[in-house]
Amino acid sequence: MIKVLLVEDDPVIARIISFYLKQESHYEVVCATTGGEAFSHSREQFDVILLDVLLPDVNGIDLCAKLREWHNCPIIFISALDNSETIVTALEAGGDDFITKPFDNKVLAAHIEANIRRANQIQPDYYNSTLVCEGFSFDRSKSMVIKDDQLIKLSPQEARILALFMNNPNRFFSADEIYKRIWERESYGDTRSVVVHIHNIRKKIGDNDDPRFIKNIWGKGYIFDPTGKKGIQEL
Protein backbone atom coordinates (compact mmCIF):
# COMPACT_ATOMS: atom_id res chain seq x y z
CA MET A 1 0.00 0.00 0.00
CA ILE A 2 1.35 3.42 -1.01
CA LYS A 3 0.31 6.08 1.50
CA VAL A 4 0.08 9.57 -0.01
CA LEU A 5 -0.24 12.94 1.72
CA LEU A 6 -1.97 15.26 -0.76
CA VAL A 7 -1.68 18.94 0.18
CA GLU A 8 -3.97 20.81 -2.24
CA ASP A 9 -6.41 23.63 -1.45
CA ASP A 10 -8.40 23.41 -4.70
CA PRO A 11 -11.23 20.97 -3.83
CA VAL A 12 -11.83 19.96 -7.45
CA ILE A 13 -8.19 19.11 -8.14
CA ALA A 14 -7.86 17.35 -4.78
CA ARG A 15 -10.98 15.30 -5.43
CA ILE A 16 -9.86 14.28 -8.93
CA ILE A 17 -6.36 13.26 -7.82
CA SER A 18 -7.66 11.45 -4.75
CA PHE A 19 -10.36 9.65 -6.74
CA TYR A 20 -7.91 8.55 -9.42
CA LEU A 21 -5.31 7.23 -6.98
CA LYS A 22 -7.90 5.45 -4.86
CA GLN A 23 -9.12 3.58 -7.93
CA GLU A 24 -5.74 1.90 -7.86
CA SER A 25 -5.93 -0.77 -5.16
CA HIS A 26 -2.48 0.03 -3.74
CA TYR A 27 -3.02 3.73 -2.88
CA GLU A 28 -4.21 5.30 0.36
CA VAL A 29 -4.66 9.10 0.20
CA VAL A 30 -4.73 11.53 3.13
CA CYS A 31 -5.87 15.01 2.06
CA ALA A 32 -4.95 18.38 3.57
CA THR A 33 -6.13 21.77 2.29
CA THR A 34 -3.83 24.02 4.34
CA GLY A 35 -0.28 23.98 5.59
CA GLY A 36 -1.48 23.74 9.16
CA GLU A 37 -3.59 20.72 8.35
CA ALA A 38 -0.67 19.10 6.50
CA PHE A 39 1.69 19.71 9.40
CA SER A 40 -0.81 18.10 11.77
CA HIS A 41 -0.05 14.85 9.92
CA SER A 42 3.71 15.31 10.28
CA ARG A 43 4.11 12.44 12.74
CA GLU A 44 2.41 9.98 10.38
CA GLN A 45 4.39 7.86 7.95
CA PHE A 46 3.93 8.51 4.23
CA ASP A 47 5.49 7.01 1.12
CA VAL A 48 5.16 10.24 -0.87
CA ILE A 49 3.91 13.81 -0.35
CA LEU A 50 2.18 15.76 -3.14
CA LEU A 51 2.49 19.44 -2.34
CA ASP A 52 0.97 22.51 -3.96
CA VAL A 53 2.96 25.75 -3.84
CA LEU A 54 0.10 28.20 -3.37
CA LEU A 55 -1.73 27.38 -0.14
CA PRO A 56 -4.08 29.69 1.77
CA ASP A 57 -2.06 29.91 4.98
CA VAL A 58 1.54 29.21 3.98
CA ASN A 59 3.83 29.01 0.99
CA GLY A 60 4.17 25.37 0.00
CA ILE A 61 7.91 25.81 -0.45
CA ASP A 62 8.29 26.94 3.18
CA LEU A 63 6.08 24.03 4.25
CA CYS A 64 8.33 21.62 2.33
CA ALA A 65 11.34 22.68 4.39
CA LYS A 66 9.39 22.02 7.61
CA LEU A 67 8.06 18.66 6.42
CA ARG A 68 11.61 17.63 5.54
CA GLU A 69 12.42 17.74 9.26
CA TRP A 70 9.93 14.88 9.76
CA HIS A 71 9.85 13.02 6.47
CA ASN A 72 12.48 11.46 4.27
CA CYS A 73 9.98 10.27 1.67
CA PRO A 74 9.86 11.85 -1.81
CA ILE A 75 8.13 15.25 -1.97
CA ILE A 76 6.64 16.06 -5.36
CA PHE A 77 5.47 19.62 -6.02
CA ILE A 78 2.31 20.00 -8.09
CA SER A 79 1.78 23.59 -9.17
CA ALA A 80 0.50 25.84 -11.94
CA LEU A 81 3.63 27.95 -11.47
CA ASP A 82 6.15 26.82 -14.08
CA ASN A 83 8.80 29.56 -13.99
CA SER A 84 12.40 28.55 -13.37
CA GLU A 85 12.73 30.56 -10.16
CA THR A 86 9.81 28.74 -8.50
CA ILE A 87 11.03 25.32 -9.61
CA VAL A 88 14.59 25.97 -8.44
CA THR A 89 13.43 27.35 -5.07
CA ALA A 90 11.11 24.38 -4.57
CA LEU A 91 13.89 21.88 -5.21
CA GLU A 92 16.28 23.81 -2.98
CA ALA A 93 13.74 23.56 -0.15
CA GLY A 94 13.94 19.76 -0.31
CA GLY A 95 11.57 18.82 -3.12
CA ASP A 96 12.46 15.81 -5.23
CA ASP A 97 10.32 16.47 -8.28
CA PHE A 98 8.09 19.18 -9.80
CA ILE A 99 5.03 18.60 -11.99
CA THR A 100 3.29 21.53 -13.65
CA LYS A 101 -0.51 21.71 -13.70
CA PRO A 102 -2.48 20.69 -15.62
CA PHE A 103 -1.19 17.14 -15.88
CA ASP A 104 -2.49 13.72 -16.82
CA ASN A 105 -3.17 11.63 -13.71
CA LYS A 106 -1.41 8.70 -15.35
CA VAL A 107 1.70 10.87 -15.58
CA LEU A 108 1.32 11.84 -11.93
CA ALA A 109 1.07 8.18 -10.91
CA ALA A 110 4.16 7.40 -12.98
CA HIS A 111 6.09 10.16 -11.20
CA ILE A 112 4.92 8.91 -7.81
CA GLU A 113 5.97 5.33 -8.42
CA ALA A 114 9.27 6.31 -10.04
CA ASN A 115 10.20 8.51 -7.08
CA ILE A 116 9.23 5.83 -4.57
CA ARG A 117 11.13 3.18 -6.51
CA ARG A 118 14.27 5.32 -6.53
CA ALA A 119 13.91 6.20 -2.83
CA ASN A 120 13.55 2.53 -1.87
CA GLN A 121 16.04 1.11 -4.29
CA ILE A 122 18.68 -0.98 -2.55
CA GLN A 123 22.18 -0.87 -3.96
CA PRO A 124 23.90 -3.89 -2.36
CA ASP A 125 27.42 -2.59 -2.83
CA TYR A 126 26.94 0.47 -0.68
CA TYR A 127 23.39 0.88 0.68
CA ASN A 128 24.16 -0.36 4.19
CA SER A 129 27.66 1.07 4.37
CA THR A 130 29.17 4.38 5.32
CA LEU A 131 31.18 6.07 2.59
CA VAL A 132 34.13 8.11 3.79
CA CYS A 133 36.26 10.81 2.18
CA GLU A 134 38.69 13.42 3.47
CA GLY A 135 36.21 15.98 4.79
CA PHE A 136 33.05 14.08 5.69
CA SER A 137 31.35 10.69 5.71
CA PHE A 138 28.03 9.62 4.26
CA ASP A 139 25.68 7.07 5.82
CA ARG A 140 23.72 5.94 2.75
CA SER A 141 21.27 3.81 4.73
CA LYS A 142 20.13 6.86 6.72
CA SER A 143 20.70 9.49 4.01
CA MET A 144 22.91 11.37 6.45
CA VAL A 145 26.14 13.31 5.98
CA ILE A 146 28.39 13.35 9.03
CA LYS A 147 30.59 16.44 9.08
CA ASP A 148 32.35 17.99 12.09
CA ASP A 149 30.35 15.68 14.39
CA GLN A 150 27.09 17.01 12.95
CA LEU A 151 24.39 14.90 11.28
CA ILE A 152 23.00 16.56 8.15
CA LYS A 153 19.93 15.10 6.48
CA LEU A 154 19.78 14.71 2.72
CA SER A 155 16.67 14.40 0.58
CA PRO A 156 16.27 11.09 -1.30
CA GLN A 157 17.49 12.59 -4.58
CA GLU A 158 20.42 14.35 -2.93
CA ALA A 159 21.41 11.05 -1.32
CA ARG A 160 21.28 9.21 -4.64
CA ILE A 161 23.39 11.85 -6.39
CA LEU A 162 26.01 11.92 -3.62
CA ALA A 163 26.13 8.11 -3.61
CA LEU A 164 26.66 8.14 -7.37
CA PHE A 165 29.59 10.52 -6.97
CA MET A 166 31.20 8.83 -3.98
CA ASN A 167 30.98 5.39 -5.56
CA ASN A 168 32.57 6.74 -8.74
CA PRO A 169 35.35 9.08 -7.57
CA ASN A 170 37.41 10.91 -10.18
CA ARG A 171 34.92 10.11 -12.92
CA PHE A 172 33.19 12.77 -14.99
CA PHE A 173 29.40 12.87 -15.29
CA SER A 174 27.51 15.31 -17.50
CA ALA A 175 24.38 16.89 -16.03
CA ASP A 176 22.35 15.00 -18.61
CA GLU A 177 23.90 11.66 -17.60
CA ILE A 178 23.24 12.37 -13.92
CA TYR A 179 19.62 13.20 -14.72
CA LYS A 180 19.14 9.95 -16.64
CA ARG A 181 20.73 7.88 -13.87
CA ILE A 182 18.88 9.50 -10.96
CA TRP A 183 15.48 10.34 -12.48
CA GLU A 184 15.57 7.36 -14.84
CA ARG A 185 14.18 9.25 -17.81
CA GLU A 186 15.38 11.60 -20.54
CA SER A 187 16.12 15.17 -19.50
CA TYR A 188 15.33 16.65 -22.94
CA GLY A 189 17.91 19.31 -22.20
CA ASP A 190 16.32 20.49 -18.95
CA THR A 191 18.85 19.66 -16.23
CA ARG A 192 17.89 22.39 -13.74
CA SER A 193 17.00 19.72 -11.18
CA VAL A 194 20.54 18.36 -11.31
CA VAL A 195 22.10 21.80 -10.84
CA VAL A 196 19.85 22.64 -7.89
CA HIS A 197 20.37 19.31 -6.12
CA ILE A 198 24.14 19.52 -6.51
CA HIS A 199 24.01 23.07 -5.16
CA ASN A 200 22.12 21.75 -2.12
CA ILE A 201 24.60 18.91 -1.59
CA ARG A 202 27.51 21.32 -1.77
CA LYS A 203 25.96 23.49 0.92
CA LYS A 204 25.44 20.51 3.19
CA ILE A 205 28.99 19.20 2.85
CA GLY A 206 30.47 22.70 3.18
CA ASP A 207 31.58 22.76 -0.45
CA ASN A 208 29.52 25.62 -1.85
CA ASP A 209 31.74 28.74 -1.93
CA ASP A 210 34.88 27.18 -3.37
CA PRO A 211 34.00 23.60 -4.41
CA ARG A 212 36.71 21.08 -3.53
CA PHE A 213 34.76 17.82 -3.63
CA ILE A 214 32.10 18.20 -6.33
CA LYS A 215 33.76 20.11 -9.14
CA ASN A 216 32.30 21.20 -12.45
CA ILE A 217 34.89 21.23 -15.22
CA TRP A 218 33.91 23.06 -18.39
CA GLY A 219 33.44 20.69 -21.29
CA LYS A 220 33.76 17.56 -19.13
CA GLY A 221 31.05 17.72 -16.47
CA TYR A 222 30.90 17.08 -12.75
CA ILE A 223 33.55 15.08 -10.92
CA PHE A 224 33.91 14.01 -7.28
CA ASP A 225 37.35 14.38 -5.74
CA PRO A 226 37.47 12.45 -2.42
CA THR A 227 40.69 14.23 -1.39
CA GLY A 228 39.00 17.64 -1.37
CA LYS A 229 41.99 19.32 -2.98
CA LYS A 230 41.59 22.67 -4.64
CA GLY A 231 41.93 22.62 -8.39
CA ILE A 232 41.96 19.41 -10.39
CA GLN A 233 44.48 17.31 -12.20
CA GLU A 234 43.86 15.75 -15.58
CA LEU A 235 42.75 12.15 -14.96
C-alpha positions in Angstrom: 0.0 0.0 0.0 1.3 3.4 -1.0 0.3 6.1 1.5 0.1 9.6 0.0 -0.2 12.9 1.7 -2.0 15.3 -0.8 -1.7 18.9 0.2 -4.0 20.8 -2.2 -6.4 23.6 -1.5 -8.4 23.4 -4.7 -11.2 21.0 -3.8 -11.8 20.0 -7.4 -8.2 19.1 -8.1 -7.9 17.4 -4.8 -11.0 15.3 -5.4 -9.9 14.3 -8.9 -6.4 13.3 -7.8 -7.7 11.4 -4.8 -10.4 9.6 -6.7 -7.9 8.6 -9.4 -5.3 7.2 -7.0 -7.9 5.4 -4.9 -9.1 3.6 -7.9 -5.7 1.9 -7.9 -5.9 -0.8 -5.2 -2.5 0.0 -3.7 -3.0 3.7 -2.9 -4.2 5.3 0.4 -4.7 9.1 0.2 -4.7 11.5 3.1 -5.9 15.0 2.1 -5.0 18.4 3.6 -6.1 21.8 2.3 -3.8 24.0 4.3 -0.3 24.0 5.6 -1.5 23.7 9.2 -3.6 20.7 8.3 -0.7 19.1 6.5 1.7 19.7 9.4 -0.8 18.1 11.8 0.0 14.9 9.9 3.7 15.3 10.3 4.1 12.4 12.7 2.4 10.0 10.4 4.4 7.9 8.0 3.9 8.5 4.2 5.5 7.0 1.1 5.2 10.2 -0.9 3.9 13.8 -0.4 2.2 15.8 -3.1 2.5 19.4 -2.3 1.0 22.5 -4.0 3.0 25.7 -3.8 0.1 28.2 -3.4 -1.7 27.4 -0.1 -4.1 29.7 1.8 -2.1 29.9 5.0 1.5 29.2 4.0 3.8 29.0 1.0 4.2 25.4 0.0 7.9 25.8 -0.4 8.3 26.9 3.2 6.1 24.0 4.2 8.3 21.6 2.3 11.3 22.7 4.4 9.4 22.0 7.6 8.1 18.7 6.4 11.6 17.6 5.5 12.4 17.7 9.3 9.9 14.9 9.8 9.8 13.0 6.5 12.5 11.5 4.3 10.0 10.3 1.7 9.9 11.9 -1.8 8.1 15.2 -2.0 6.6 16.1 -5.4 5.5 19.6 -6.0 2.3 20.0 -8.1 1.8 23.6 -9.2 0.5 25.8 -11.9 3.6 28.0 -11.5 6.1 26.8 -14.1 8.8 29.6 -14.0 12.4 28.6 -13.4 12.7 30.6 -10.2 9.8 28.7 -8.5 11.0 25.3 -9.6 14.6 26.0 -8.4 13.4 27.3 -5.1 11.1 24.4 -4.6 13.9 21.9 -5.2 16.3 23.8 -3.0 13.7 23.6 -0.2 13.9 19.8 -0.3 11.6 18.8 -3.1 12.5 15.8 -5.2 10.3 16.5 -8.3 8.1 19.2 -9.8 5.0 18.6 -12.0 3.3 21.5 -13.6 -0.5 21.7 -13.7 -2.5 20.7 -15.6 -1.2 17.1 -15.9 -2.5 13.7 -16.8 -3.2 11.6 -13.7 -1.4 8.7 -15.4 1.7 10.9 -15.6 1.3 11.8 -11.9 1.1 8.2 -10.9 4.2 7.4 -13.0 6.1 10.2 -11.2 4.9 8.9 -7.8 6.0 5.3 -8.4 9.3 6.3 -10.0 10.2 8.5 -7.1 9.2 5.8 -4.6 11.1 3.2 -6.5 14.3 5.3 -6.5 13.9 6.2 -2.8 13.5 2.5 -1.9 16.0 1.1 -4.3 18.7 -1.0 -2.6 22.2 -0.9 -4.0 23.9 -3.9 -2.4 27.4 -2.6 -2.8 26.9 0.5 -0.7 23.4 0.9 0.7 24.2 -0.4 4.2 27.7 1.1 4.4 29.2 4.4 5.3 31.2 6.1 2.6 34.1 8.1 3.8 36.3 10.8 2.2 38.7 13.4 3.5 36.2 16.0 4.8 33.1 14.1 5.7 31.4 10.7 5.7 28.0 9.6 4.3 25.7 7.1 5.8 23.7 5.9 2.7 21.3 3.8 4.7 20.1 6.9 6.7 20.7 9.5 4.0 22.9 11.4 6.4 26.1 13.3 6.0 28.4 13.4 9.0 30.6 16.4 9.1 32.4 18.0 12.1 30.4 15.7 14.4 27.1 17.0 13.0 24.4 14.9 11.3 23.0 16.6 8.1 19.9 15.1 6.5 19.8 14.7 2.7 16.7 14.4 0.6 16.3 11.1 -1.3 17.5 12.6 -4.6 20.4 14.4 -2.9 21.4 11.1 -1.3 21.3 9.2 -4.6 23.4 11.9 -6.4 26.0 11.9 -3.6 26.1 8.1 -3.6 26.7 8.1 -7.4 29.6 10.5 -7.0 31.2 8.8 -4.0 31.0 5.4 -5.6 32.6 6.7 -8.7 35.4 9.1 -7.6 37.4 10.9 -10.2 34.9 10.1 -12.9 33.2 12.8 -15.0 29.4 12.9 -15.3 27.5 15.3 -17.5 24.4 16.9 -16.0 22.4 15.0 -18.6 23.9 11.7 -17.6 23.2 12.4 -13.9 19.6 13.2 -14.7 19.1 9.9 -16.6 20.7 7.9 -13.9 18.9 9.5 -11.0 15.5 10.3 -12.5 15.6 7.4 -14.8 14.2 9.3 -17.8 15.4 11.6 -20.5 16.1 15.2 -19.5 15.3 16.6 -22.9 17.9 19.3 -22.2 16.3 20.5 -18.9 18.9 19.7 -16.2 17.9 22.4 -13.7 17.0 19.7 -11.2 20.5 18.4 -11.3 22.1 21.8 -10.8 19.9 22.6 -7.9 20.4 19.3 -6.1 24.1 19.5 -6.5 24.0 23.1 -5.2 22.1 21.8 -2.1 24.6 18.9 -1.6 27.5 21.3 -1.8 26.0 23.5 0.9 25.4 20.5 3.2 29.0 19.2 2.9 30.5 22.7 3.2 31.6 22.8 -0.4 29.5 25.6 -1.8 31.7 28.7 -1.9 34.9 27.2 -3.4 34.0 23.6 -4.4 36.7 21.1 -3.5 34.8 17.8 -3.6 32.1 18.2 -6.3 33.8 20.1 -9.1 32.3 21.2 -12.5 34.9 21.2 -15.2 33.9 23.1 -18.4 33.4 20.7 -21.3 33.8 17.6 -19.1 31.1 17.7 -16.5 30.9 17.1 -12.7 33.6 15.1 -10.9 33.9 14.0 -7.3 37.4 14.4 -5.7 37.5 12.4 -2.4 40.7 14.2 -1.4 39.0 17.6 -1.4 42.0 19.3 -3.0 41.6 22.7 -4.6 41.9 22.6 -8.4 42.0 19.4 -10.4 44.5 17.3 -12.2 43.9 15.7 -15.6 42.8 12.1 -15.0 
